[in-house]
Amino acid sequence: MNTVPALLTSLSKSDIISSDFWASQFSSFTPANVLLVLISALITGIVISLVYRITYRGVLYSPQFSMVLIMLVLVTAPVVMAIGSNVALSMGMVGALSIVRFRTAIKEPLDTCYMFWAITMGILLGAKQYVIALVVVVGIGIILILLSFVRFRHPNAYLLVLHYDLVAEPDIESELRRNAHFRRIRSKTVTRGGAEMTVEVQLNNRSDIVRNMLAIAGVHDATLVACQNETGA
């Protein structure tokens, strides 16, 4: 019964309190190095979250996901520092990650790329590759920002929902030909009381078409909704 306390006592005296134990701990990890890695990871995570905020084109921006990107860099960097060149720790980390199951669904495919970007930056900072990390975070950030603006040089895609009388359909088609660069009927319902039509359109000025539609005799209401499919496919 006294074996475990005696073992802990001998361990604390021979290992924990000894100078050799602390010398081995601080031989490769000094408080300054750990602090430098954490500060670098924090700054890098903030940069990634800012790029994500600038380039986000979804319907509802989630600040929590930006926090997740920052935490991914902060968590990955110390783990890589601890592993270093130790093969045993590397195999243990691979085994631990193999049993983890992430059940949170990723709504946007681009969000997955940002998560891999954050993990990659954490690995680079944990390996103390500061120059490579700086080049990677700046280069990828600039590329993503430029790509986000290049994509929006094309007309934006919207869903136009109309409720109207059938006699107004020729005027609606004429208005669509004048203002829409691309149009495709997604759905059309005809009843005795009128008709409902959903059209995918690409517009430069989204306010004019709604106002012009309402000016047509027989159109009861017009609704314009942002469409996730910006390529018209």
N, C-alpha and C positions, 0 to 999 in steps of 0.2 A: 504493500500500500504506500510505502514511503519512497518507492523507486522513482515515480514521476516527479515529485517535488525535489528530490535529490538531483535528478537529471537537469531540471530547470535551473536549480541553484548552481550546479557545475557549469551549465551552459552560459549563464549570465556572468559568472566569474571568469571563465576561460575564454569566452568569445566576445560577448557584447561589451564588456568593460575593457577588454584588452585594447591596446593601441593598434595592434596589428589588424583587428577587425575593422576599426574605423579607417585605418590607412588604406585597406583594400577597397572599402566603400567609396572613399573620396579620391582614389587614384585616377579614375576615369570620369567621375561625376562630381564636379564641384558645384556649390550653390550658384556661383556666377554663371556656369555653363547652363544649368537648368533654367535659371531665370532668363538668360538670353534666348534660349529656345522657346520658352513660354511667351515671352514678349513678341518675338518674331512670329510665332504661330498666331497670336492674338491679332497682330497687325495684318498678317496675311489673310486670316479669316474675315476680318472686317472688309478688306479689299474685295474678296470674293463675294461677300454678301452685298456690297455696294454695286458690283457689276451685275449681280443677279437682279437687284432692284431696278437698275437702269434698263436692262435688256428684257425684263419681264413683259410679256404681251398677253398674258392670260386674262381671265375674267375677274378673279379675286386674288389679290396678292396676299401671301401669308407671311407675316413677320416671324412666326415661329420657325419656318423653314430657313430663314436667314440666320436665326440663332443656331439651328442645327448645323449649318455649314461652318459657323465659327467653332462650335464645339467639336466637330469632326477633326479640324486641324489641331485644336488644343489637345485632344485625347490621343490622336495618332502619333504626334511628335514625341511625347514622353515614352510611349510604348516602344517606338523604334530605338530611342536612346537606350532603354533598358535591355533590349535584345542585342544590339550591337553586332558583334561577330560570334556570339555564343550560339552554337548549333542547337544545344539542348533547349534553350529558351525559344529559339525560332520554331522548333518542332512543337513545343508546347503551345505556342501562340496559334500555330496552324490548327492544332487539334481543338483548341478552345473555340476558334472562330468557326470550325466546321459544324459545331452543334448549335450555333446561334441561328435562330429563325426570325427574320424580319417580316412581320405581318402587316405593316403599314403600307398601303398601296400608294405607288407613285403616280400621280395624276398626269403629269407632263413628262414626256420622254427626255426633255432637256434638263429636268431636275436631276435625273440620274447622272447626267454628264457633270453637273455641278458637284454632286456628291463625290464622284470619282476624282474630280479636280481637287476638292478639299482634302481627300485622303492622300492623293499624290503629293500635295504640298506638305502635309504632315510628315510623310515619309522622308521627303527631301530635307526638311528642317530637322527632323530627328537624327538624320545621318550627318547633320552639320554641313550640308551642301548649300550654303547661303547664296553663293553667286548663281548657281543653277536655279535655285528657288526664286530668286529675284527676277531672272530672265524669264522664267516660265510664267510667273504670276502676271508680270507686266505684258508679256507677249500674248498670252491667252486672253487676258482682259481686253486688250486693244482689239484683238481679232473679233471677239464676241460683240463688242460694242459696234464695230464697223459692220459686222454682218447683220445686226439688228436693224440698223438704219438702211442698209442696202435692200433688205427684204421689204421695207415699207415704202420703197420708191414705186412699187406697183400699187394699183388701186386696191383699197380695202374691201374685204368681203363682208356682206351683211345679209341678213334674212329680212325681207320685206313682207309683212303680213297685212293683207287687205281684206276688208269686208265691204261688199259693194253689190249693187244691182247689176243684173246681166247686161242691161243696156249701156252700162258704162265701160264694158270690157274693151271695146275698140279704142276709146280715149286712154285707157290705162296702158294698153300695148304701145300706143304712140308715145306716151310719156316715158315709158321704159326704154324705147329705142333712142330717145333724145338724150337721156341722162345716164343710162347704165352702159358701161363698157362691156359687161358680160352679164347675162341673165339666164337663169335656168329655173323652171318651175319645179319646186319640190313637192308640193301637194296642192290639190284643188278640190273643193267640196261645193256642190251645187244643191241648194234646197229651194223650196217654194218661196221662202222669204228672202232669198238672195244667194250670194256666193262668197266663199272664203278661199283665198289663194295665198300660198307662201312661195315667194320667189327669191332665189339666191342671186344677188346683184353685186357688182363691183363698182364703187362710186368714188369720186373725188370730193364731192360735197354732199354730205349725208343729210343736211337740213333742207335743201331745196326740194328733193324728191318727195319728202313727206308733205311739205307745204303744197307742192303742186298736185299731189294726189288728192289731198283734201279739197282742193279747189275744183276738182272734177265733179260734175253733177252725178249723183248716184253713188259716190264713195262715202261710206259711213265713217270709217276710221282707218288709219294707217299706222302701223307700228314697225319700227326699224330696230333689229336686234343684232348685236355683234356676233359674227360667225367665227368659230374656231378654225374652220377650213379656209385659209387665205389664198389658196392656189386655185380655187374653183373646181377642184376635183370632186 
